[in-house]
Amino acid sequence: MKTTNYKVPFRGRFAYAMGDVGCNFVWTTVGSFLTYYYTDSVGISAALVGTLMLITRLIDAFTDLGMGTILDHTKTRWGKARPWILWSTPMMAIGLIALFSVPGTLGEGGKAAYAIITYIFVACFAYTASNLSYNTLLALMTDDVASRVSANSIRFICTAFLTILLSYTTRPLAERFSWTGMAMIYAVAATVCFLITFFGVHEEGVNDAAGRERDRIGGAEGFKMLFKNRYFLTTALLFICYYLCATLFNSMGIYFARDVLGNADLYGTLTTCTRIPMVISLMAVPALASRFGKWKCMVAGCLMMIAGLLMMYFGTPHVAIVLLGVSIRGFGMGPINAGIFSLVADVVDYGEWKNGVRQAGLTNSATSFGMKVGTGFGSAFVGWGLAFGGYNKDLAVQAASTLFAEKMMYMALPCVGIAICLICLYFTNLDKMLDQIHREMDERLGK
């Protein structure tokens, strides 16, 4: 068993990052293009799309808590989280292909039924098992804060470049090979990435004593103990608000570029101006976090995002001002993306220190729960907002009410959401406690 000071080598951190690349081949494609595919290719109404996605995601959010319990009680020769990454890989690949293969012969009711069945399969089963096990893996790799922050920085640098790639390649691939063909290509790529993570990352057995204690804790008692961890609730709300904003960014980008800015090809430029600054800030985060602390970096990131969003809103429709605001928003995203998942691992440590029980899987359900609820409401707001604004896919130029709705969903609502994230962070400052927590846990384990 490794100690809590175990430093994860670069190859292990890179292999860990590949798992999120695999997730984003699926989830970024779904978040950025599924609503567009449903409304403009399949012909499902925007309002119906929003409602279907919200219902599915709210149901799905509660499956995360069950999956967290399963993870905490999984025992295999591969560990607790790694086997679920392997087992969920074919489900993710098949699910992605199914999502973008709505039969054209069905009526609107049949298409809606097919959409919700396939979306439930991917969101409630495949993605829950894959992403929750992936995020739990970080707490099982090491307790070293620097390794966690570095692993997350590498992770988001890789996914940032992937997001840029997807923004330029998805529509051309769909036009050349069909939406199904595009999904098949991405499914193969995702499978390769998941396998790199499975074979390249190992659970180092941190705090096994706490794990043995946890195995004696029943499900109901485990949930009761989890909700005694005050940082669990603020972290869950943080994830909800942040991923609601991320979904609005991703899903509304294509509509905003085409309708408000007047050029659909600017979607790739918007993505590039977001991700390149984010990569730059991500590379700086480990050093900045070591000097100033992860929490202060995340707070600064929120403030930068709010400033960028305000510049975008008041600068529209001037493309240069919008792109400058997008870049500032991207710089702010770096510290948040690098720190938010590491923050969950810190909450795991706090829960063990406070209660004597390590609930890595169940606590990490805050990650997946928040992502699912946030994504659900974000997707619903996209569909409902487009419908409320009178969106018509057959119009070359959308009505003024539609353009206003698109501006609100792409910039104004995310600004409010990030402000709430800032409030959540105010009540979730663990940086000042971590040294004491890790020192006392080491003393308990006789290290």
C-alpha positions in Angstrom: 0.0 0.0 0.0 1.3 3.5 -0.9 1.3 6.3 1.5 -0.8 9.4 1.3 2.3 11.2 0.0 2.5 9.0 -3.1 3.5 11.1 -6.2 1.7 9.9 -9.3 4.2 9.8 -12.2 3.5 11.7 -15.4 2.5 8.5 -17.4 -0.1 7.7 -14.7 -1.5 11.3 -14.8 -1.6 11.2 -18.6 -3.3 7.8 -18.6 -5.8 9.2 -16.2 -6.4 12.2 -18.4 -7.2 9.9 -21.4 -10.3 8.7 -19.5 -11.8 12.1 -19.6 -10.9 12.5 -23.3 -13.0 9.3 -23.8 -15.8 10.7 -21.8 -15.8 13.9 -23.8 -15.8 12.1 -27.2 -19.2 11.0 -25.9 -20.5 13.8 -23.7 -19.1 16.9 -25.4 -20.6 15.6 -28.7 -23.9 15.0 -26.9 -23.9 18.3 -25.1 -22.9 20.4 -28.1 -24.7 18.7 -30.9 -27.5 16.4 -29.7 -30.1 19.2 -29.3 -29.1 20.6 -32.7 -29.4 17.1 -34.3 -32.8 16.6 -32.7 -34.2 20.0 -33.7 -32.7 20.6 -37.2 -32.1 17.0 -38.5 -34.6 14.8 -36.8 -37.4 17.4 -36.5 -38.3 17.1 -32.9 -39.6 20.4 -31.4 -37.2 22.4 -29.2 -39.7 22.5 -26.3 -40.1 18.7 -26.4 -36.4 18.2 -26.6 -35.9 20.4 -23.5 -38.6 18.5 -21.5 -37.3 15.1 -22.5 -33.7 15.9 -21.5 -34.7 17.5 -18.1 -36.9 14.5 -17.1 -34.2 12.1 -18.1 -31.4 13.9 -16.3 -33.4 14.4 -13.1 -34.1 10.7 -13.0 -30.5 10.0 -13.8 -29.1 12.2 -11.1 -30.5 10.0 -8.4 -29.0 6.9 -9.9 -25.6 8.3 -9.1 -26.1 7.9 -5.4 -26.9 4.2 -6.0 -23.8 3.8 -8.2 -21.7 5.5 -5.6 -22.8 2.9 -3.0 -22.0 0.1 -5.5 -18.5 1.6 -6.1 -17.8 1.8 -2.4 -18.5 -1.9 -2.0 -16.8 -3.1 -5.2 -13.9 -5.5 -4.6 -11.9 -6.9 -7.5 -8.3 -7.6 -8.3 -8.4 -4.4 -10.4 -9.6 -2.3 -7.5 -12.9 -0.5 -7.0 -13.2 2.1 -9.8 -11.0 0.6 -12.6 -13.3 -2.4 -13.4 -16.3 -0.1 -14.0 -14.3 1.9 -16.5 -13.7 -1.3 -18.4 -17.2 -2.6 -18.1 -18.9 0.6 -19.1 -16.8 1.2 -22.2 -18.9 -0.9 -24.7 -22.1 0.7 -23.2 -20.7 4.2 -23.9 -19.7 3.3 -27.5 -23.0 1.6 -28.3 -25.0 4.4 -26.6 -23.3 7.2 -28.6 -24.1 5.5 -31.9 -27.7 4.9 -30.9 -28.3 8.5 -29.8 -27.4 9.8 -33.3 -29.3 7.1 -35.2 -33.0 8.1 -34.8 -35.0 6.2 -37.5 -36.3 8.6 -40.0 -39.4 6.5 -40.7 -40.8 7.1 -37.2 -43.4 9.8 -36.5 -42.7 12.6 -34.0 -44.1 10.5 -31.1 -41.9 7.5 -32.1 -38.9 9.7 -32.6 -39.4 11.2 -29.1 -39.8 7.8 -27.6 -36.7 6.5 -29.3 -34.8 9.7 -28.1 -35.8 9.3 -24.5 -35.1 5.6 -24.4 -31.6 6.0 -25.9 -30.9 9.1 -23.8 -31.8 7.2 -20.6 -29.6 4.3 -21.5 -26.6 6.6 -22.1 -27.2 9.0 -19.3 -28.6 6.8 -16.5 -26.5 3.7 -17.1 -23.5 4.0 -19.4 -22.3 7.5 -18.5 -23.2 7.1 -14.8 -21.0 4.0 -14.4 -18.2 5.4 -16.6 -17.9 8.9 -15.3 -18.6 8.3 -11.6 -16.0 5.5 -11.5 -13.5 7.7 -13.4 -13.9 10.6 -11.0 -13.7 8.3 -8.0 -10.4 7.0 -9.4 -8.6 10.2 -8.5 -9.2 9.8 -4.8 -8.0 6.2 -5.0 -4.8 7.0 -6.9 -3.3 9.3 -4.3 -4.0 11.7 -1.4 -1.2 14.0 -2.6 -2.8 17.4 -3.4 -0.2 18.4 -6.0 -0.6 15.2 -7.9 -4.4 15.6 -7.9 -4.2 19.2 -9.2 -1.6 18.2 -11.8 -3.7 15.2 -13.0 -6.7 17.4 -13.4 -4.7 20.1 -15.2 -3.4 17.5 -17.7 -6.9 16.1 -18.0 -8.5 19.4 -18.9 -5.7 20.5 -21.2 -6.3 17.3 -23.2 -10.1 17.7 -23.2 -9.7 21.4 -24.2 -7.9 20.4 -27.4 -10.4 17.7 -28.0 -13.3 20.2 -27.6 -11.6 22.4 -30.2 -11.2 19.5 -32.5 -14.9 18.4 -32.1 -16.1 21.9 -32.8 -14.5 21.8 -36.2 -14.9 18.2 -37.2 -18.4 17.1 -36.0 -20.6 18.9 -38.5 -18.3 18.1 -41.5 -18.1 14.4 -40.5 -21.9 14.3 -40.1 -22.4 15.9 -43.5 -19.9 13.4 -45.1 -20.7 10.2 -43.3 -24.1 11.0 -41.7 -24.7 11.6 -38.0 -24.5 7.8 -37.3 -21.1 7.6 -39.1 -19.7 10.4 -37.1 -20.9 8.7 -33.9 -19.2 5.5 -34.9 -15.9 7.2 -35.5 -16.1 8.9 -32.1 -17.2 5.7 -30.4 -14.0 3.9 -31.5 -11.8 6.8 -30.4 -13.5 6.9 -27.0 -13.0 3.1 -26.6 -9.3 3.5 -27.1 -9.0 6.3 -24.6 -10.9 4.3 -21.9 -8.6 1.4 -22.4 -5.5 3.6 -22.0 -6.9 4.7 -18.6 -7.8 1.2 -17.5 -4.4 -0.3 -18.3 -2.3 2.8 -17.4 -3.8 3.8 -14.0 -3.6 1.9 -10.8 -5.4 2.3 -7.5 -2.7 2.7 -4.9 -4.7 1.5 -1.9 -4.7 4.8 0.0 -6.3 4.5 3.5 -7.3 0.9 3.3 -8.2 0.9 7.0 -10.9 3.4 6.3 -12.1 1.3 3.5 -12.5 -1.7 5.7 -14.5 0.4 8.2 -16.6 1.7 5.3 -17.5 -1.9 4.3 -19.2 -2.4 7.6 -21.4 0.7 7.0 -24.9 0.0 5.6 -26.5 1.9 2.8 -28.9 4.0 4.9 -26.2 4.8 7.5 -23.8 5.6 4.7 -26.1 8.2 3.2 -26.8 9.7 6.7 -23.1 10.0 7.3 -22.5 11.5 3.9 -25.0 14.3 4.5 -23.3 15.1 7.8 -20.4 16.2 5.6 -21.3 19.9 5.1 -18.9 20.3 2.2 -20.7 17.6 0.2 -23.8 19.7 -0.2 -22.0 22.9 -1.2 -19.8 20.9 -3.6 -22.9 19.3 -5.2 -24.5 22.7 -5.7 -21.2 24.0 -7.2 -21.3 21.2 -9.7 -24.9 21.8 -10.6 -24.4 25.5 -11.3 -21.1 25.1 -13.1 -22.3 22.3 -15.4 -25.6 24.1 -16.1 -23.4 27.0 -17.4 -21.2 24.6 -19.3 -24.2 23.0 -21.0 -25.5 26.4 -22.0 -22.1 27.4 -23.5 -21.8 24.2 -25.4 -25.4 23.7 -26.6 -26.1 27.4 -27.5 -22.8 28.0 -29.2 -23.9 26.9 -32.6 -27.2 28.8 -32.5 -25.4 32.0 -31.2 -22.8 31.9 -33.9 -25.2 31.2 -36.7 -28.1 33.4 -35.7 -26.8 36.3 -33.5 -23.3 36.7 -35.1 -24.6 35.7 -38.5 -22.0 33.0 -39.3 -22.2 29.3 -38.2 -18.5 28.8 -39.0 -17.7 31.2 -36.1 -18.7 28.4 -33.7 -15.3 26.8 -34.1 -13.7 30.2 -33.5 -15.7 30.7 -30.3 -14.6 27.3 -29.1 -10.9 28.0 -30.0 -11.0 31.4 -28.2 -12.4 29.6 -25.1 -10.1 26.6 -25.0 -6.7 28.0 -25.9 -6.8 30.6 -23.0 -8.2 27.8 -20.8 -5.2 25.6 -21.7 -2.8 28.4 -20.9 -4.3 29.0 -17.5 -4.5 25.3 -16.9 -0.8 25.0 -17.4 -0.2 27.8 -14.9 -2.6 26.5 -12.2 -0.3 23.9 -10.5 2.3 26.6 -9.8 -0.3 29.2 -8.8 -2.2 26.7 -6.6 1.1 25.8 -4.8 1.7 29.4 -4.1 -1.7 30.9 -3.4 -3.9 27.8 -2.9 -6.4 26.0 -5.1 -9.4 27.8 -3.5 -8.1 31.3 -4.3 -7.4 30.3 -7.8 -10.9 29.0 -8.3 -12.4 32.2 -6.9 -10.3 34.3 -9.3 -11.4 32.0 -12.1 -15.1 32.7 -11.3 -14.5 36.5 -11.2 -12.8 36.3 -14.6 -15.6 34.3 -16.1 -18.2 36.8 -14.9 -16.1 39.7 -16.4 -15.8 37.9 -19.7 -19.6 37.1 -19.9 -20.5 40.7 -19.2 -18.2 41.8 -21.9 -19.7 39.3 -24.3 -23.3 40.4 -23.5 -22.7 44.1 -23.8 -20.4 43.7 -26.8 -22.8 41.7 -29.0 -23.0 41.7 -32.0 -19.5 43.1 -32.4 -17.5 39.9 -33.1 -14.1 41.2 -31.9 -15.5 42.3 -28.5 -17.4 39.0 -28.2 -14.2 37.0 -28.9 -12.2 39.0 -26.3 -14.9 38.3 -23.7 -14.9 34.6 -24.7 -11.1 34.5 -24.2 -11.4 36.1 -20.8 -14.1 33.6 -19.9 -11.8 30.8 -21.1 -8.9 32.0 -18.9 -11.3 31.9 -15.9 -12.4 28.3 -16.7 -8.9 27.0 -16.3 -8.6 27.3 -12.5 -12.1 26.0 -12.0 -11.7 23.0 -14.2 -8.4 22.1 -12.6 -9.7 22.5 -9.0 -13.3 21.4 -9.0 -12.7 17.6 -9.2 -9.7 17.8 -6.9 -12.0 19.6 -4.5 -14.2 16.5 -4.4 -11.2 14.4 -3.5 -10.6 16.9 -0.7 -14.2 16.5 0.5 -13.6 12.7 0.6 -10.6 13.3 2.9 -12.6 15.6 5.1 -15.4 13.1 5.5 -12.9 10.4 6.5 -11.2 12.7 8.9 -14.5 13.9 10.4 -16.4 10.5 10.5 -13.7 7.9 10.3 -15.2 6.4 7.2 -13.9 6.9 3.6 -16.8 7.2 1.2 -14.9 7.9 -2.1 -17.6 6.5 -4.4 -20.6 8.0 -2.6 -18.9 11.4 -2.1 -17.9 11.4 -5.8 -21.6 11.0 -6.6 -21.8 14.7 -5.8 -19.7 15.1 -8.9 -21.9 13.1 -11.2 -25.1 14.1 -9.5 -24.3 17.8 -10.0 -23.2 17.2 -13.5 -26.4 15.4 -14.4 -28.8 17.9 -12.7 -26.8 20.9 -14.1 -26.7 19.3 -17.6 -30.4 18.5 -17.4 -31.5 22.0 -16.5 -29.1 23.5 -19.0 -30.4 21.3 -21.8 -34.0 22.1 -20.7 -33.3 25.8 -20.7 -31.9 25.5 -24.3 -35.0 23.8 -25.6 -37.5 25.9 -23.6 -35.7 29.1 -24.4 -35.6 28.4 -28.1 -39.3 27.6 -28.0 -40.2 30.6 -25.9 -38.2 32.8 -28.3 -40.1 31.4 -31.3 -37.2 29.5 -32.9 -38.0 28.2 -36.4 -35.4 25.9 -38.0 -36.8 26.8 -41.5 -36.0 30.5 -41.2 -32.8 31.9 -42.7 -33.0 34.8 -40.2 -34.5 34.3 -36.8 -37.0 36.7 -35.2 -35.8 39.4 -32.8 -37.4 37.5 -29.9 -35.4 34.4 -30.8 -32.1 36.3 -30.9 -32.8 37.8 -27.5 -33.5 34.4 -26.1 -30.3 33.0 -27.5 -28.3 35.9 -26.0 -29.9 35.3 -22.6 -29.1 31.6 -22.6 -25.6 32.0 -23.9 -24.4 34.8 -21.7 -26.9 36.2 -19.1 -28.0 32.9 -17.4 -24.4 31.6 -17.2 -23.3 34.9 -15.6 -25.9 34.3 -12.8 -24.8 30.6 -12.5 -21.1 31.5 -12.1 -22.1 34.1 -9.4 -23.8 31.2 -7.5 -20.6 29.1 -8.0 -18.7 31.9 -6.3 -21.1 31.8 -3.3 -20.6 28.0 -3.1 -16.9 28.4 -3.0 -17.1 30.9 -0.2 -18.6 28.1 1.9 -16.2 25.4 0.7 -12.7 26.5 1.6 -10.8 23.4 2.6 -7.3 24.5 1.6 -6.5 25.8 5.1 -7.5 22.4 6.7 -5.9 19.9 4.3 -2.4 19.7 6.0 -4.0 19.0 9.4 -6.4 16.5 7.9 -3.7 14.5 6.1 -1.3 14.7 9.1 -4.0 13.3 11.5 -5.1 10.6 9.0 -1.5 9.5 8.7 -1.2 9.3 12.5 -4.3 7.2 12.7 -2.9 4.8 10.2 0.5 4.7 11.8 2.4 6.2 8.9 
